[in-house]
Amino acid sequence: MYDLAAFGAWIEFAVRWLHVITAIAWIGSSFYFIALDLGLHRDRNLKSGADGEEWQVHGGGFYHIQKYLVAPTDMPDGLIWHKWQSYWTWISGFVLLVLVYYLGAEFYLIDPGVMDLTTVQAVGISLASLIFGWLVYTQLCKLFVDADQTVLMIALFAVLIAMAWFYTQVFTGRAALLHLGAFTATIMSGNVFFVIIPNQKIVVDDLMNGRTPDAKYGKIAKQRSTHNNYLTLPVIFLMLSNHYPLAFASEWNWVIASLVFLMGVTIRHWFNTHHARKGNPHWTWGVTALLFIAIVWLSTAPTAQREASVVTRFATADGFSEVHEIVQGRCSMCHAAEPVWAGLLWAPRNVRLETEADLTRNARAVYLQSGISHAMPPANLSYMEEDERAAIVAWYRAATGG
């Protein structure tokens, strides 16, 4: 019988790989077009009627690029639509959310010490929050479409702070930051699917039917595209945060997440200003550094953090005591509050394996990395024997019925 946990791990890996590939494609094209738009020379009277142009060199060739403020006179052949990168990034990300957090809700989504939820309740809150985020955001955009866009960005930032706090009140720290990233990414993909592409299709349809396109559709699409540009870097941070407990396993994780959004703004402001040939505001890097220092301090600041009450079937499964002794002898010298292994100042990725509660909390990781694979201990430095690995496998399968 094939190991279902191993198969599931590979499915998760494949989906994660797809997610990274499509995200690279989407972010790359988004950053490129923002830089292109900001760098256009708009002080030239172009015979084509275009709003601006730019010459670029890449890959041994020269590119002459022109942008029309609304649309060209005639519909060009072979028009390329940049949309599938966004769609597949969101789809693959949502599948990952299901595989890791919904199917593994007991381990990754629910912390009874935060809120004692059933799996159905937790998944329901997750789904509802994503829908809520899009509805609130799009209403704010419609309300402030003709207003100062800085006011809109402040309003959006307030919503993100509120959601950061909310998620930490219902989910584990890991899930809270991941969900804030999913919340933001849903807004970004919603912009593409519900606003940017439909508006561009209206313009194309007008051209094909001999009508003059209304400039308002381009204005609205530009507003949403600019928001996506500033939200991209924080989303990347939040998606990576689940690998770094110092980011999510703190009572101040919601404040950390809020500061990350400010860092995204300061970093993108420098690049956008530079691409627009309006100078190099190096002060933004100083502000970014100060924000990062504040995040580092908050991650280790004294807290009144609650110890999660995690009771699982692993603690009562056959072989638990033996596996606990194995892990203490082979793993806990590194995975401890105060590692005794030379050169280690803290537990790798802040994973601790000293107590029985630690082991039950990290059962799946121990099984995958020390049971059915030899990933841990690294280079087998603590000489874990094959029969010990077999004991880990037997214990995990006894607990899961696998």
ROSE-255999 format. One line per 4 residues: number of its first residue (from 1); their letters; for each residue y, z, x of C-alpha. Coordinates in steps of 0.1 Angstrom, whole numbers. Layout:
BEGIN
NUM) A) Y,Z,X  ...
# end
This chain:
BEGIN
1) MYDL) 0,0,0  34,-10,14  58,18,22  84,16,-6
5) AAFG) 109,37,13  108,13,42  110,-17,19  140,-1,2
9) AWIE) 157,6,35  153,-31,45  167,-42,11  196,-19,16
13) FAVR) 201,-33,51  200,-69,39  226,-62,12  248,-43,36
17) WLHV) 246,-73,60  256,-97,32  285,-73,23  298,-73,59
21) ITAI) 295,-111,62  314,-118,30  340,-91,37  347,-106,71
25) AWIG) 351,-140,55  374,-126,27  395,-104,50  398,-131,76
29) SSFY) 411,-157,52  434,-132,35  450,-122,68  453,-158,79
33) FIAL) 470,-170,48  494,-140,47  503,-147,84  506,-184,76
37) DLGL) 529,-179,46  552,-155,65  554,-178,95  563,-210,77
41) HRDR) 595,-227,87  615,-229,55  647,-241,71  636,-278,72
45) NLKS) 644,-304,45  609,-318,42  606,-353,26  573,-342,9
49) GADG) 592,-316,-11  572,-288,4  588,-253,7  579,-249,44
53) EEWQ) 557,-261,72  540,-249,104  522,-265,134  492,-247,148
57) VHGG) 467,-254,175  431,-242,174  397,-254,186  411,-282,207
61) GFYH) 431,-298,178  465,-296,161  470,-287,125  501,-296,105
65) IQKY) 503,-273,75  527,-275,45  531,-251,16  544,-261,-18
69) LVAP) 563,-234,-36  548,-244,-70  526,-274,-65  527,-310,-51
73) TDMP) 537,-339,-73  501,-352,-76  468,-334,-77  451,-338,-42
77) DGLI) 414,-346,-38  390,-321,-24  410,-290,-32  394,-259,-16
81) WHKW) 393,-227,-36  392,-194,-16  375,-171,-41  338,-168,-34
85) QSYW) 344,-146,-4  360,-120,-27  335,-123,-54  305,-118,-32
89) TWIS) 321,-90,-13  325,-71,-45  290,-80,-59  272,-70,-27
93) GFVL) 293,-38,-25  284,-29,-60  247,-36,-54  250,-12,-24
97) LVLV) 266,14,-46  236,11,-69  210,12,-42  225,41,-22
101) YYLG) 245,62,-46  230,56,-81  193,54,-71  199,82,-46
105) AEFY) 222,102,-67  203,135,-60  211,132,-23  243,112,-20
109) LIDP) 263,114,-52  258,148,-68  266,181,-52  259,210,-76
113) GVMD) 283,231,-56  311,207,-66  300,198,-102  265,201,-116
117) LTTV) 260,167,-131  230,148,-143  224,114,-127  234,96,-159
121) QAVG) 267,116,-160  275,109,-124  268,72,-127  288,71,-159
125) ISLA) 318,87,-142  315,63,-113  315,32,-135  342,45,-158
129) SLIF) 365,53,-129  362,17,-115  372,2,-149  399,28,-153
133) GWLV) 414,19,-119  417,-18,-128  432,-11,-162  459,13,-149
137) YTQL) 467,-9,-119  471,-41,-139  494,-23,-164  516,-11,-135
141) CKLF) 518,-46,-122  529,-60,-155  554,-32,-160  570,-37,-126
145) VDAD) 566,-74,-122  604,-80,-121  613,-47,-105  616,-36,-69
149) QTVL) 580,-40,-56  585,-9,-34  586,11,-66  553,-4,-77
153) MIAL) 537,4,-44  548,41,-47  534,42,-82  501,27,-69
157) FAVL) 500,52,-41  504,81,-65  474,67,-85  453,65,-53
161) IAMA) 462,101,-44  452,113,-78  419,94,-77  412,108,-42
165) WFYT) 416,143,-55  396,135,-86  366,121,-68  364,152,-45
169) QVFT) 362,174,-76  331,156,-91  311,140,-62  299,149,-27
173) GRAA) 325,144,0  307,113,13  306,97,-22  342,107,-29
177) LLHL) 356,86,-1  332,58,-7  342,57,-43  379,57,-35
181) GAFT) 371,26,-13  352,10,-42  380,19,-66  405,1,-44
185) ATIM) 382,-28,-36  377,-33,-74  414,-37,-78  415,-62,-50
189) SGNV) 386,-83,-63  401,-80,-98  433,-95,-85  414,-125,-73
193) FFVI) 391,-129,-104  415,-120,-132  449,-131,-119  452,-152,-87
197) IPNQ) 425,-178,-94  433,-181,-132  470,-186,-124  461,-213,-98
201) KIVV) 439,-230,-124  468,-231,-148  489,-249,-122  461,-273,-114
205) DDLM) 456,-281,-151  493,-287,-156  493,-311,-127  463,-330,-140
209) NGRT) 479,-334,-174  513,-344,-161  531,-312,-169  555,-294,-145
213) PDAK) 539,-261,-135  558,-229,-142  568,-210,-110  560,-176,-126
217) YGKI) 523,-181,-121  528,-184,-84  551,-154,-83  525,-132,-101
221) AKQR) 497,-144,-78  519,-137,-47  525,-102,-59  487,-94,-62
225) STHN) 479,-111,-29  505,-90,-11  489,-58,-26  455,-70,-14
229) NYLT) 470,-75,21  482,-39,23  451,-23,8  425,-41,30
233) LPVI) 426,-18,61  423,15,41  393,1,22  376,-7,55
237) FLML) 382,28,67  369,43,35  338,22,36  331,32,72
241) SNHY) 338,69,65  303,76,51  291,74,87  316,100,100
245) PLAF) 313,135,84  345,145,101  363,122,76  345,132,44
249) ASEW) 330,166,50  362,185,48  380,203,20  410,182,29
253) NWVI) 391,149,26  413,137,-3  444,143,19  428,124,48
257) ASLV) 421,95,24  457,95,12  471,94,48  447,65,55
261) FLMG) 465,44,29  498,52,46  483,41,79  473,8,63
265) VTIR) 509,2,53  524,10,87  499,-12,105  503,-42,82
269) HWFN) 541,-38,82  541,-45,119  519,-75,116  537,-89,86
273) THHA) 571,-84,102  559,-100,135  544,-130,117  577,-135,97
277) RKGN) 596,-136,130  617,-107,120  611,-86,151  585,-62,164
281) PHWT) 589,-28,147  570,-8,173  580,24,156  552,17,131
285) WGVT) 526,24,158  542,57,165  541,66,128  505,54,127
289) ALLF) 495,76,157  512,107,141  493,100,108  460,97,127
293) IAIV) 467,130,146  473,147,113  440,133,100  421,146,131
297) WLST) 437,180,126  428,181,89  392,172,96  387,204,116
301) APTA) 412,227,100  399,260,87  387,256,51  372,276,23
305) QREA) 346,249,19  318,256,-5  283,255,8  264,231,-15
309) SVVT) 234,246,-33  208,219,-27  174,227,-39  149,198,-39
313) RFAT) 112,191,-41  110,187,-4  111,224,2  79,230,-18
317) ADGF) 60,199,-7  28,203,14  36,204,51  72,215,48
321) SEVH) 68,245,71  51,225,98  77,197,96  105,223,98
325) EIVQ) 90,237,130  86,202,144  123,194,137  134,227,151
329) GRCS) 115,220,183  123,183,187  157,178,170  177,209,165
333) MCHA) 187,213,202  212,184,194  215,186,157  230,221,156
337) AEPV) 264,237,151  264,245,188  241,219,205  223,231,236
341) WAGL) 217,196,250  238,190,280  269,169,273  269,173,235
345) LWAP) 298,193,221  288,187,184  259,175,164  256,136,164
349) RNVR) 274,124,133  276,161,123  240,160,111  225,195,115
353) LETE) 188,202,113  187,240,120  178,255,86  154,246,59
357) ADLT) 183,236,37  195,212,64  160,196,65  158,191,28
361) RNAR) 193,177,27  184,151,54  148,145,44  150,108,40
365) AVYL) 169,103,73  143,123,92  115,104,75  130,69,83
369) QSGI) 142,77,118  115,100,131  86,93,108  80,57,103
373) SHAM) 103,46,132  109,59,167  147,58,164  149,95,168
377) PPAN) 148,114,191  167,87,212  144,74,239  120,102,227
381) LSYM) 138,126,251  123,156,234  88,141,235  79,140,198
385) EEDE) 42,133,195  26,108,172  8,134,152  41,151,146
389) RAAI) 56,119,133  25,115,111  31,150,98  67,141,88
393) VAWY) 54,110,71  28,129,52  53,156,41  78,131,29
397) RAAT) 53,111,9  38,142,-6  73,152,-18  81,117,-32
401) GG) 47,108,-44  48,77,-22
# end
